[in-house]
Amino acid sequence: MTTELQIQKLDKAFDQLDVNHNGQIQRDDLMALGTRLILGFGQPASSEKGRNVLELCDALWNEIAEEADVDLDDSISPAEFRDAMVSAYIDGDKFDKTFEPTTRSWAALADTDTDGFVVPVDFRTMHLAFGVEDDDTRVAVAALDLQGDGLLAVPVIVLAAREYYTSADPAARGNLFFGNL
């Protein structure tokens, strides 16, 4: 059974993925998100990291659309998104197929010195692409900085994304992946 917390997180995720704010998620929204990410980090779309992010955003769209676009109009409504996310990612096991590699590519982009860690300023840049406010980024960094050293380990970021999109546990750190709900 899906909890109110999970629904709240999915509704927030929908709003973040609806980049053009037209009330629907479309392929262009996910590609715009990917473009915002790579431009935020000064990567050209033709770079290896840029291509990877865009390819995985496109794959994420294809996976979500396959699950969610029940009326085949190339748009996903909030209700279609919620139902598909619950079915595929909360009740199902599809996170590893699409969200995990996509999240890993976003974190790799934010790991600007490729040391396996993301510093808060780069996590903030990643959050800007999603339209996350500064205060929410501070909340997320505090929750995900497990060692208290100002470094967010890439595996912690990926786990936090998994918890954000799938966990019903109100104490999961990943609930704060995009800040306060």
C-alpha positions in Angstrom: 0.0 0.0 0.0 1.3 3.4 -1.0 1.7 5.9 1.9 0.8 9.6 1.9 4.5 10.3 2.2 5.2 8.4 -1.0 2.4 10.2 -2.8 3.7 13.6 -1.6 7.2 12.8 -2.9 5.9 11.7 -6.2 3.8 14.8 -6.6 6.9 16.9 -5.9 8.9 14.9 -8.4 6.2 15.4 -11.0 6.5 19.2 -10.5 10.2 19.0 -10.9 10.1 16.9 -14.0 7.5 19.2 -15.6 10.2 21.6 -16.6 8.0 23.8 -18.8 5.2 23.8 -16.1 2.4 22.9 -18.5 0.9 20.3 -16.2 2.2 17.4 -18.3 5.6 15.6 -18.5 6.8 15.2 -22.0 10.1 14.0 -23.6 11.1 17.7 -24.0 10.9 18.2 -20.2 13.4 15.4 -19.5 15.7 16.5 -22.3 15.5 20.1 -20.9 16.3 18.8 -17.5 19.4 17.0 -18.9 20.4 20.1 -20.8 20.1 22.3 -17.7 22.3 19.8 -15.8 25.1 19.7 -18.4 25.0 23.5 -19.0 25.1 24.1 -15.2 28.3 22.2 -15.1 29.7 23.8 -18.2 29.7 20.5 -20.2 29.0 20.6 -23.8 26.2 18.2 -24.9 28.9 16.5 -27.1 31.1 15.6 -24.2 31.1 12.1 -22.9 29.3 13.2 -19.7 26.9 15.4 -21.6 26.0 12.6 -24.1 25.6 10.2 -21.2 23.2 12.5 -19.3 21.1 13.2 -22.4 21.0 9.5 -23.5 19.9 8.5 -20.0 17.3 11.2 -19.7 15.9 10.0 -23.0 15.9 6.4 -21.8 14.2 7.5 -18.5 11.5 9.2 -20.6 11.0 6.1 -22.7 10.7 3.9 -19.5 8.3 6.3 -17.7 6.2 6.8 -20.9 6.0 3.1 -21.4 4.6 2.7 -17.9 2.6 5.9 -17.6 1.4 7.2 -21.0 -1.8 5.0 -21.0 -3.6 7.2 -23.5 -0.6 7.3 -25.8 -0.6 11.1 -26.3 3.1 11.5 -25.6 2.3 13.4 -22.4 2.1 12.1 -18.8 -0.5 13.6 -16.5 0.0 13.9 -12.8 -2.3 10.9 -12.2 -0.6 8.8 -14.9 2.8 9.6 -13.4 1.7 8.7 -9.9 0.1 5.5 -10.9 3.0 4.4 -13.0 5.6 5.3 -10.4 3.8 3.3 -7.8 3.4 0.3 -10.1 6.9 0.3 -11.5 9.1 1.8 -8.8 7.4 1.4 -5.5 5.5 -1.9 -6.0 7.8 -3.0 -8.8 11.5 -3.3 -9.2 12.3 -1.0 -12.1 14.4 1.6 -10.3 17.6 -0.1 -11.2 16.8 -0.2 -14.9 16.3 3.5 -15.4 16.5 5.8 -12.4 19.7 4.3 -10.9 21.8 4.8 -14.0 20.3 8.3 -14.7 20.9 9.4 -11.1 24.4 8.0 -11.2 25.0 10.0 -14.4 23.7 13.2 -12.7 25.9 12.6 -9.7 28.9 11.9 -12.0 28.4 15.2 -13.6 28.3 16.9 -10.2 31.4 15.0 -9.1 33.5 17.6 -11.0 36.9 16.3 -9.8 35.9 12.6 -10.2 36.9 11.7 -6.7 33.6 9.9 -5.9 32.3 12.9 -3.9 30.1 15.9 -4.6 30.7 19.2 -2.8 27.7 21.2 -1.7 28.2 23.9 -4.3 28.0 21.3 -7.1 25.1 19.6 -5.4 23.4 23.0 -5.5 24.1 23.3 -9.2 22.4 19.9 -9.7 19.5 21.1 -7.6 19.1 24.3 -9.7 18.4 22.2 -12.7 15.4 20.7 -10.8 14.2 24.1 -9.6 15.1 23.4 -5.9 15.3 26.4 -3.6 18.5 27.2 -1.7 17.0 26.3 1.7 16.0 22.9 0.4 19.5 22.3 -0.9 20.9 23.1 2.5 18.5 20.6 4.1 19.4 17.9 1.6 23.1 18.4 2.0 22.8 18.2 5.8 20.9 15.0 5.5 23.2 13.4 3.0 26.6 14.5 4.4 27.0 11.3 6.5 30.6 12.1 7.7 29.9 15.8 8.4 32.8 16.8 6.2 31.0 18.7 3.5 31.3 15.8 1.0 28.4 13.8 -0.4 29.5 10.4 -1.6 28.1 9.4 -5.0 26.7 6.1 -3.7 24.9 8.0 -0.9 23.3 10.3 -3.5 22.2 7.3 -5.6 20.8 5.6 -2.5 19.0 8.9 -1.5 17.4 9.1 -4.9 16.2 5.5 -4.5 14.7 6.2 -1.1 13.1 9.4 -2.4 11.3 7.6 -5.2 10.5 4.3 -3.5 10.7 4.4 0.3 7.8 4.5 2.7 10.1 4.9 5.7 9.5 8.3 7.1 13.0 8.3 8.7 14.8 7.6 5.4 17.4 10.2 4.6 16.5 10.1 1.0 13.1 11.7 1.8 15.2 14.9 2.0 16.9 14.4 -1.3 15.2 17.5 -2.7 14.8 19.2 0.7 11.8 19.4 2.9 8.5 18.1 1.6 
